[in-house]
Amino acid sequence: MNLTLKIWRQKNAKTKGAIETYPVKDISEDMSFLEMLDVLNEQLINDGKEPVAFDHDCREGICGMCSLYINGQAHGPDREITTCQLHMRSFKDGDTIFIEPWRAGAFPVVKDLVTDRSSFDRIMNAGGFVSVNTSGNTIDANAIPVPKVDADKAFDAATCIGCGACVASCKNASAMLFTSAKVSQLALLPQGKVEAHERVMNMVSQMDEEGFGNCTNTGACEVECPKGISLENIARMNREYLSASVGSE
Amino acid sequence: MALSALFLMVFLFQHFIINFMSVFSEDAFNEASHFMGTNPLIQFVMQPVLMFGVAFHFVMGFILELKNKSARPEKYAMYKGSANSSWMSRNMIWSGLFILGFLAFHLWDFWLPEMNYKYIQGNPEDATRYFGEVQHMFANPIRVTVYCLSFVFLALHLLHGFQSAFQSMGARHAKYTPAIQKIGKLYAILIPVGFIFIAVFHFLNGNH
């Protein structure tokens, strides 16, 4: 199939970018979206032009590195997949495809379609962990019984790969789904309960400091999340935050 | 936002119940209005609390909107909001602004003359005046049209707002959330439709 690509090009974080148009020919519908971009980049390199920079790593939907806003949707039109799992069969011959980077003040563009998502790392550093005694007397995690329901919910929350599609999809560029998934996966388990109050306060405060927007419950994040992280996590984080605010000294 | 929203929804419900009395009993409506208009607790405690609740809700709404807008300095060239969220949820600021405009009109139209009549002119209370006043007001087709249109925006605002307020407060439960969402939809449709019915009812009756 032949396609017209409208891609955001930006030399670096300091320069202003713009949408540029590239025609690509003979794209197979069996190609993944990123393979299609590889074809474009080969073409650009052969023409002596600068290839399009985009993030990718595992190309099997687990690393959370790929991050393209395709035709007005994070990770493209399909549900519960990352961009690397999107295939060209989801498009038609002659289509025009807009490809943009995640847009959020807290995700500044580094180059072309690559954004700096280290704000997520700083939210994790603020509280996305459990403190463990490493003196040699560490208790095996499996020695503590956990109800199956809680274990499943914690696991569901832990499947978040931190790609940032929630922020990209949210009209407010809010990071509530990501932060709440990370708060939930620990708050639901006995090991995480010890620092639950501090964790939620610190992570939410870091999230605000990074300049993410606020949640208005549109639910766009849940729909676009490649791992199907539920809004239930946001409600849990709100409860945790409320109880921590009331209960903390 | 959520707390003030819940407070305003409770107020709206009682406002609706009292207004609805005017449809089936002139006396009951007059009695309820007389109580609301003369009870010192309602007039001098609840009324200022309500004023504060309304002001808080819309001021916080504006602040929230401005903060959220600034969280995305560069907009998308292609944005497909309808693919993942409802129009109502994405346009709370616009339905809210319309309701705010209506509220300003409603206060100027109903509340200010009432305050003037009672507290500035100091007219003696006539417990039977309320029904006639309402019917007189709603004889005007322009007023009825403005009110009906505003209630449509109120419905749009509530369709998202009701369940959103519960979610914001963390009140989400596998067993209860489906019920909250159903009640929310019923509330968001029945209350505005009820207000429209009352306005049209008095328009039709007042012009006969």
Contacts between the chains, C-beta under 8 A, distances in Angstrom:
chain1	res1	chain2	res2	distance
A	6	B	77	7.2
A	6	B	78	7.9
A	8	B	77	7.5
A	19	B	77	5.4
A	69	B	76	6.3
A	71	B	78	5.9
A	71	B	80	6.8
A	72	B	76	6.7
A	72	B	78	4.3
A	72	B	79	5.0
A	72	B	80	3.1
A	72	B	81	7.9
A	72	B	83	6.9
A	73	B	80	5.4
A	73	B	83	5.4
A	73	B	84	7.1
A	77	B	83	7.5
A	98	B	77	5.9
A	98	B	78	3.8
A	100	B	76	5.7
A	100	B	77	6.2
A	100	B	78	7.0
A	103	B	72	5.4
A	103	B	74	5.5
A	103	B	75	6.9
A	103	B	76	5.5
A	104	B	71	6.3
A	104	B	72	5.7
A	105	B	70	7.0
A	105	B	71	5.4
A	105	B	72	6.5
A	105	B	73	5.2
A	106	B	71	7.2
A	109	B	74	7.9
A	169	B	84	5.9
A	171	B	68	7.3
A	171	B	72	8.0
A	171	B	81	6.3
A	171	B	85	7.4
A	171	B	90	5.6
A	172	B	68	3.6
A	172	B	71	5.8
A	172	B	72	7.5
A	173	B	68	7.4
A	173	B	71	4.0
A	173	B	72	4.3
A	174	B	68	7.4
A	174	B	71	7.2
A	211	B	70	7.9
A	211	B	71	6.0
A	212	B	71	5.8
A	213	B	67	6.4
A	213	B	68	4.0
A	213	B	70	8.0
A	213	B	71	3.3
A	213	B	72	7.1
A	214	B	64	5.8
A	214	B	67	6.2
A	214	B	68	5.8
A	215	B	168	7.4
A	216	B	64	7.2
A	216	B	68	7.1
A	216	B	89	6.9
A	216	B	92	6.5
A	216	B	164	7.0
A	217	B	89	6.7
A	217	B	160	7.5
A	217	B	163	7.7
A	217	B	164	4.1
A	217	B	167	4.9
A	217	B	168	6.5
A	218	B	84	7.9
A	218	B	85	3.9
A	218	B	86	7.4
A	218	B	89	4.0
A	218	B	90	5.9
A	218	B	160	8.0
A	219	B	84	7.3
A	219	B	85	5.6
A	219	B	86	7.9
A	219	B	89	6.8
A	220	B	81	7.1
A	220	B	84	4.1
A	220	B	85	4.3
A	223	B	83	7.6
A	223	B	84	3.8
A	223	B	85	7.2
A	224	B	84	5.4
A	231	B	167	6.8
A	231	B	172	7.4
A	232	B	172	5.8
A	234	B	167	7.1
A	235	B	167	5.6
A	235	B	170	4.8
A	235	B	171	7.2
A	235	B	172	3.5
A	236	B	170	6.9
A	236	B	172	7.8
A	237	B	170	7.8
A	238	B	167	7.7
A	238	B	168	6.3
A	238	B	169	6.5
A	238	B	170	3.7
A	239	B	170	3.3
A	240	B	170	7.9
A	241	B	170	7.9
A	242	B	169	7.3
A	242	B	170	6.1
